[in-house]
């Protein structure tokens, strides 16, 4: 596991905790978005490296 995957696990865990603790629907939706971002980090879907635009 690399650094981005560990960050993804942490973000996903926080999102799930917020979802189960909160009773507000808006916060539940926001925690779902946070979980999706964490999952993208874990599965390496989102490219977070700098790229050269000139090529």
N, C-alpha and C positions, 0 to 999 in steps of 0.2 A: 504494500500500500504506500502510495506517495502522500505528500503533504496535502494536496487538494482533496483527496479522498477522505482524509481524516477531518479536514474542515467540513466537508459535506456531511459526514456522520454527525458532527457536532451541530450543524445547522438543522439537520433533519430531526435530531433528538429534541432540540429546543422547540421546533415547530410542533412536534407531536405533544410535548408537554403543555404548551400553550393551548393546543386544541382540547386536551382533556380537562384542563383546569378551568378554561373559560366557558361561560354560558352565553356570551354575547355572539350573535351570528356574524357580525362584521369582523370581530376578532378571529372567529373560526375560519372565515374566508381568507383573511390575511395569513393565518397560520398554515392554511393549505398551500398558499403561494410560497411561503417560506419552505415548506416541506418539498415542494416541487423543485425549488432552487437547490436545496440540499441533495435531492436525488440526482439532479443533473451533475452536481459536483462529484457525487460518488461514482456515477456511471461514465464519467468523463465525456459527457455529451456537449457541454459548453466549453468552447475553446477560450482559455484565459491566458493565453500567451500573446506577447506582442508580435505583430506581423509587419513585414515590410510592405507598405502599400504601393510603392513605386514599381514593384515587379509585375 
